[in-house]
């Protein structure tokens, strides 16, 4: 596949034989099969950890040019914060299959301000702290890209109350304050970094939304973490649907994010573009599904198509180059490449998928992505650093998902024994789409062992 021209400067800097002089999307050849992650664009294999680091940078630059746009130079940014007055709140939390409990938390508003090259703007967040004493090095922190429906204001959700009951702090923000969810290219990010005509100045809203999480980390590192008794290194970022896409992308771009939790993210997120589940029938017996006919099967209807992502309603999520693709087979990557960019000895990927009512989101394609991504994690000796949490119904991070997520974090971040948590880790290291009755052997053959 001819994507790049030769450039000695790039060869010296990147350690491979390709440049970053990209050809236009319409000039790319189609590629029907699932593109390999562990192979450079010039065809040479990735057979060492050192080569993977170079390949990861190559993949990241491909995404910057062809799909999401790059993040700007942030080296001169000045990030400050203003913490509001504290209040105590109480909430009853009801986890399905468990007894409800009363949660008590401390809550305050938090304003994040960013200045760069004479431009200044900011956005508001909410901080939620447990009333119990923190862990030895401070509370771990759950960052949440929150849905704020029209006519409502940013507020805590049951997930934040549950996290506090487990000893986790939370910081919630509305991504649409960071970048408006429309084609106006307005909001905090674009106030500081206007959308330009050159591709290097064309950061899509998905990347901008993730930039908001980076600014929260900046504030934590500049003194807020000490003030709140938070351990900023033990952080996690979660988002659902379009914000799930942004969460996965943020994990690929921002290496300080420790646990990356994209939920129900679909096309442009964790779902492999090239795998279509539309028209297929799956058996969800292991998830407890019983349909109107009394069986456990589910017939899949329409998946989201590339054209919808390129529509006037959604194209602002991406950069201009993304709009030039005629079909997904032209992509020089697929979403297991993006998921693989989170792979690191100190980082973790916790994918979440719903099943019923999610045909548009194509959860089967996320199952394929997980299978393909896991190959990279295994190659790096990090097989337990990636998992997939599947629930039967709900376009959300459910409270039952939160139980599994925080059990996983307690084990991976704090060394708790798997036998001492409620979650059976075997259930988050597989997929319903890997079961014999659901398996697409032609697709999975190269990735399942």
NUVODREN-96656 format. One record per residue (C-alpha): residue number from 1; residue in one letter; y, z, x. Coordinates in pm, whole numbers, plus 50000, padded with zeros to 5 digits. Layout:
REM residues N
     k   r      yy      zz      xx
   NUM   A       Y       Z       X
...
***
This chain:
REM residues 449
     k   r      yy      zz      xx
     1   X   50000   50000   50000
     2   X   50328   49888   50155
     3   X   50576   50168   50095
     4   X   50755   50219   50425
     5   X   50868   50023   50728
     6   X   50811   50123   51090
     7   X   51069   50355   51243
     8   X   51017   50513   51587
     9   X   51256   50797   51507
    10   X   51050   50900   51211
    11   X   50728   50863   51410
    12   X   50860   51105   51673
    13   X   50991   51355   51418
    14   X   50706   51346   51167
    15   X   50411   51281   51397
    16   X   50283   50981   51199
    17   X   50338   50605   51208
    18   X   50547   50555   50898
    19   X   50919   50565   50834
    20   X   51102   50681   50527
    21   X   51264   50342   50461
    22   X   51126   50318   50109
    23   X   51075   50000   49910
    24   X   51189   49992   49548
    25   X   50947   50114   49279
    26   X   50900   49769   49126
    27   X   50780   49637   49464
    28   X   50497   49890   49490
    29   X   50141   49771   49439
    30   X   49939   49931   49162
    31   X   49664   50175   49253
    32   X   49402   50233   48985
    33   X   49199   50505   49158
    34   X   49311   50861   49218
    35   X   49523   50851   49537
    36   X   49402   51073   49819
    37   X   49605   51374   49926
    38   X   49438   51420   50263
    39   X   49531   51077   50396
    40   X   49864   50955   50535
    41   X   50041   50650   50398
    42   X   49931   50453   50705
    43   X   49568   50524   50612
    44   X   49493   50779   50883
    45   X   49306   51095   50774
    46   X   49442   51446   50757
    47   X   49176   51633   50953
    48   X   49365   51935   51093
    49   X   49593   52200   50948
    50   X   49873   52076   51174
    51   X   49838   51724   51032
    52   X   49847   51867   50681
    53   X   50189   52015   50749
    54   X   50312   51668   50845
    55   X   50142   51507   50545
    56   X   50296   51768   50313
    57   X   50642   51673   50438
    58   X   50559   51306   50382
    59   X   50452   51381   50021
    60   X   50761   51590   49958
    61   X   50988   51307   50068
    62   X   50805   51061   49845
    63   X   50871   51284   49545
    64   X   51235   51321   49645
    65   X   51287   50947   49656
    66   X   51068   50821   49374
    67   X   51075   51092   49108
    68   X   51270   51417   49119
    69   X   51550   51366   49369
    70   X   51615   51591   49669
    71   X   51777   51930   49680
    72   X   52115   51918   49857
    73   X   52206   52080   50186
    74   X   52249   52445   50091
    75   X   52313   52582   50439
    76   X   52682   52651   50367
    77   X   52632   52810   50027
    78   X   52775   53153   49957
    79   X   52579   53339   49689
    80   X   52710   53659   49531
    81   X   52614   53868   49230
    82   X   52760   54108   48974
    83   X   52532   54367   48815
    84   X   52621   54504   48472
    85   X   52568   54846   48318
    86   X   52216   54973   48261
    87   X   52065   55043   47920
    88   X   51723   55176   47819
    89   X   51515   54975   47574
    90   X   51186   55034   47396
    91   X   50943   54772   47268
    92   X   50595   54783   47117
    93   X   50366   54537   47292
    94   X   50053   54415   47116
    95   X   49803   54233   47336
    96   X   49527   54058   47136
    97   X   49198   54235   47192
    98   X   49366   54547   47328
    99   X   49548   54847   47190
   100   X   49922   54811   47144
   101   X   50148   55027   47357
   102   X   50512   55136   47367
   103   X   50702   55004   47668
   104   X   51019   55162   47804
   105   X   51241   54964   48041
   106   X   51584   54963   48204
   107   X   51791   54650   48138
   108   X   52115   54511   48284
   109   X   52300   54181   48290
   110   X   52322   54000   48623
   111   X   52571   53727   48711
   112   X   52486   53489   48996
   113   X   52780   53309   49160
   114   X   52746   53019   49405
   115   X   53017   52857   49616
   116   X   52992   52558   49848
   117   X   53252   52318   49994
   118   X   53526   52447   49768
   119   X   53322   52424   49448
   120   X   53219   52740   49265
   121   X   53015   52814   48955
   122   X   52758   53062   48826
   123   X   52504   53156   48562
   124   X   52390   53471   48383
   125   X   52053   53643   48401
   126   X   51889   53960   48270
   127   X   51720   54220   48491
   128   X   51437   54435   48356
   129   X   51306   54728   48561
   130   X   51021   54973   48498
   131   X   51115   55336   48444
   132   X   50835   55437   48680
   133   X   50882   55460   49056
   134   X   50831   55137   49252
   135   X   50549   55047   49487
   136   X   50588   55148   49851
   137   X   50799   54845   49945
   138   X   50961   54800   49605
   139   X   50881   54645   49269
   140   X   50725   54300   49273
   141   X   50945   54068   49065
   142   X   50861   53823   48787
   143   X   51116   53539   48758
   144   X   51113   53371   48418
   145   X   51266   53037   48319
   146   X   51333   53138   47959
   147   X   51354   52914   47653
   148   X   51678   52991   47470
   149   X   51683   52811   47138
   150   X   52014   52683   46994
   151   X   52205   52962   46826
   152   X   52030   53232   47027
   153   X   52116   53413   47349
   154   X   51912   53495   47657
   155   X   51697   53802   47600
   156   X   51377   53971   47713
   157   X   51039   53862   47577
   158   X   50720   54070   47538
   159   X   50599   53938   47874
   160   X   50880   54121   48053
   161   X   50801   54448   47874
   162   X   50434   54410   47963
   163   X   50520   54334   48327
   164   X   50733   54651   48343
   165   X   50443   54854   48207
   166   X   50239   54720   48503
   167   X   50510   54814   48756
   168   X   50671   54470   48786
   169   X   51043   54400   48764
   170   X   51163   54085   48587
   171   X   51466   53858   48610
   172   X   51509   53605   48329
   173   X   51746   53308   48326
   174   X   51821   53015   48101
   175   X   51766   52695   48306
   176   X   51997   52505   48072
   177   X   52288   52712   48206
   178   X   52198   52585   48552
   179   X   52173   52223   48433
   180   X   52226   52107   48076
   181   X   51915   51959   47916
   182   X   52082   51626   47847
   183   X   52219   51326   48032
   184   X   52563   51480   48092
   185   X   52467   51608   48441
   186   X   52665   51925   48379
   187   X   52598   52293   48437
   188   X   52616   52526   48736
   189   X   52420   52301   48971
   190   X   52617   51986   48894
   191   X   52946   52175   48910
   192   X   52870   52224   49278
   193   X   52660   51912   49348
   194   X   52779   51622   49126
   195   X   52525   51353   49049
   196   X   52601   51052   49268
   197   X   52524   50682   49307
   198   X   52317   50722   49624
   199   X   51959   50845   49576
   200   X   52026   51132   49817
   201   X   52279   51265   49565
   202   X   52058   51219   49258
   203   X   51891   51551   49187
   204   X   51723   51554   48848
   205   X   51740   51845   48607
   206   X   51386   51961   48689
   207   X   51481   52018   49052
   208   X   51814   52170   48950
   209   X   51640   52421   48722
   210   X   51426   52533   49015
   211   X   51738   52563   49232
   212   X   51841   52841   48994
   213   X   51537   53046   49096
   214   X   51629   52990   49461
   215   X   51975   53134   49398
   216   X   51820   53445   49244
   217   X   51611   53483   49559
   218   X   51929   53439   49766
   219   X   52098   53718   49570
   220   X   51796   53945   49614
   221   X   51796   53883   49988
   222   X   52171   53948   50016
   223   X   52145   54308   49896
   224   X   52038   54297   49532
   225   X   51672   54368   49616
   226   X   51765   54687   49800
   227   X   51994   54792   49515
   228   X   51719   54738   49256
   229   X   51432   54863   49474
   230   X   51265   54522   49450
   231   X   51036   54367   49708
   232   X   51178   54014   49703
   233   X   50887   53874   49904
   234   X   50639   53958   49629
   235   X   50788   53732   49365
   236   X   50651   53495   49105
   237   X   50815   53218   48902
   238   X   50698   53110   48559
   239   X   50809   52847   48307
   240   X   50661   52667   48005
   241   X   50658   52298   47909
   242   X   50962   52124   48066
   243   X   51029   52447   48251
   244   X   50664   52444   48358
   245   X   50732   52109   48522
   246   X   51038   52262   48689
   247   X   50835   52564   48801
   248   X   50571   52352   48976
   249   X   50842   52141   49140
   250   X   51026   52455   49249
   251   X   50704   52575   49412
   252   X   50679   52247   49600
   253   X   51041   52258   49719
   254   X   51102   52633   49768
   255   X   50863   52797   50012
   256   X   50992   53149   49943
   257   X   50830   53144   49600
   258   X   50515   53351   49638
   259   X   50322   53293   49313
   260   X   50397   52972   49122
   261   X   50303   52982   48752
   262   X   50359   52651   48567
   263   X   50238   52665   48205
   264   X   50157   52379   47966
   265   X   50359   52151   48194
   266   X   50207   51811   48109
   267   X   50322   51477   48252
   268   X   50574   51528   48530
   269   X   50419   51870   48585
   270   X   50055   51960   48652
   271   X   49892   51684   48443
   272   X   49761   51392   48648
   273   X   49942   51080   48529
   274   X   49644   50851   48578
   275   X   49401   51052   48365
   276   X   49423   50986   47991
   277   X   49238   51212   47749
   278   X   49363   51024   47443
   279   X   49069   50917   47225
   280   X   48820   51147   47400
   281   X   48626   51430   47240
   282   X   48581   51767   47414
   283   X   48379   52076   47334
   284   X   48580   52401   47340
   285   X   48294   52634   47246
   286   X   48346   52854   47551
   287   X   48705   52915   47438
   288   X   48590   53024   47091
   289   X   48704   52713   46903
   290   X   48570   52643   46554
   291   X   48717   52341   46375
   292   X   48733   52264   46001
   293   X   48385   52113   46012
   294   X   48245   52430   46165
   295   X   48183   52279   46508
   296   X   48354   52344   46842
   297   X   48457   51987   46922
   298   X   48812   51855   46949
   299   X   48919   51491   46924
   300   X   49224   51420   47141
   301   X   49516   51228   46997
   302   X   49820   51082   47176
   303   X   49913   51179   47534
   304   X   50274   51159   47651
   305   X   50339   50820   47812
   306   X   50560   50726   48106
   307   X   50803   50550   47872
   308   X   50879   50874   47690
   309   X   50974   51047   48016
   310   X   51200   50751   48094
   311   X   51365   50762   47751
   312   X   51732   50843   47701
   313   X   51635   51190   47577
   314   X   51438   51292   47887
   315   X   51532   51068   48179
   316   X   51781   51324   48311
   317   X   51486   51537   48423
   318   X   51429   51283   48702
   319   X   51631   51064   48936
   320   X   51732   50701   48885
   321   X   51447   50554   49092
   322   X   51194   50706   48852
   323   X   51333   50487   48572
   324   X   51234   50169   48761
   325   X   50857   50224   48745
   326   X   50668   49995   48508
   327   X   50344   50195   48508
   328   X   50203   50516   48654
   329   X   49960   50317   48871
   330   X   50259   50223   49089
   331   X   50314   50586   49191
   332   X   50222   50641   49560
   333   X   50096   50986   49458
   334   X   49978   51178   49155
   335   X   50037   51534   49046
   336   X   49761   51690   49255
   337   X   49986   51593   49547
   338   X   50269   51802   49401
   339   X   50039   52098   49331
   340   X   49903   52078   49685
   341   X   50253   52133   49825
   342   X   50229   52497   49714
   343   X   49927   52552   49942
   344   X   50004   52809   50210
   345   X   49834   53117   50353
   346   X   50104   53339   50197
   347   X   50148   53157   49865
   348   X   49953   53113   49540
   349   X   49933   52866   49250
   350   X   49840   53000   48905
   351   X   49819   52711   48657
   352   X   49815   52783   48282
   353   X   49700   52542   48008
   354   X   49663   52560   47630
   355   X   49414   52342   47440
   356   X   49470   52305   47064
   357   X   49797   52143   46968
   358   X   49845   52032   47329
   359   X   49714   51673   47321
   360   X   50063   51543   47408
   361   X   50064   51771   47714
   362   X   49717   51645   47817
   363   X   49550   51967   47941
   364   X   49244   51768   48048
   365   X   49463   51595   48306
   366   X   49568   51937   48437
   367   X   49198   52018   48472
   368   X   49160   51704   48684
   369   X   49465   51803   48889
   370   X   49314   52145   48951
   371   X   48986   51992   49068
   372   X   49165   51753   49302
   373   X   49411   52013   49429
   374   X   49138   52264   49500
   375   X   48996   52020   49756
   376   X   49313   52064   49963
   377   X   49307   52443   49928
   378   X   48943   52449   50039
   379   X   49024   52226   50336
   380   X   49291   52478   50438
   381   X   49058   52774   50386
   382   X   49260   52892   50085
   383   X   49020   52836   49796
   384   X   49116   53163   49627
   385   X   49489   53079   49642
   386   X   49473   52843   49343
   387   X   49338   52904   48994
   388   X   49359   52777   48637
   389   X   49400   53000   48332
   390   X   49305   52817   48009
   391   X   49362   52958   47661
   392   X   49265   52810   47327
   393   X   49602   52783   47157
   394   X   49967   52845   47236
   395   X   50236   52642   47412
   396   X   50335   52950   47607
   397   X   50247   53208   47868
   398   X   50056   53437   47635
   399   X   50030   53811   47686
   400   X   49659   53757   47754
   401   X   49764   53518   48032
   402   X   49997   53785   48168
   403   X   49706   54026   48193
   404   X   49515   53775   48406
   405   X   49822   53681   48610
   406   X   49912   54037   48703
   407   X   49546   54124   48770
   408   X   49542   53825   49006
   409   X   49865   53939   49173
   410   X   49737   54296   49208
   411   X   49433   54161   49391
   412   X   49598   53889   49602
   413   X   49927   54065   49684
   414   X   49821   54428   49693
   415   X   49455   54415   49791
   416   X   49312   54564   49473
   417   X   48938   54506   49432
   418   X   48843   54240   49178
   419   X   48597   54487   49029
   420   X   48885   54722   48942
   421   X   49077   54482   48716
   422   X   49003   54361   48364
   423   X   48995   53990   48448
   424   X   48671   53816   48541
   425   X   48804   53594   48819
   426   X   48527   53340   48757
   427   X   48711   53247   48435
   428   X   49023   53140   48626
   429   X   48838   52946   48894
   430   X   48697   52675   48670
   431   X   48798   52458   48374
   432   X   48655   52388   48030
   433   X   48678   52022   48129
   434   X   48432   52082   48412
   435   X   48156   52181   48171
   436   X   47870   51933   48148
   437   X   47949   51820   47792
   438   X   48313   51751   47887
   439   X   48275   51618   48238
   440   X   48411   51272   48318
   441   X   48178   51216   48611
   442   X   48346   50897   48726
   443   X   48676   51080   48770
   444   X   48546   51410   48901
   445   X   48276   51283   49138
   446   X   48505   51279   49442
   447   X   48641   51626   49379
   448   X   48371   51851   49231
   449   X   48115   52004   49465
***
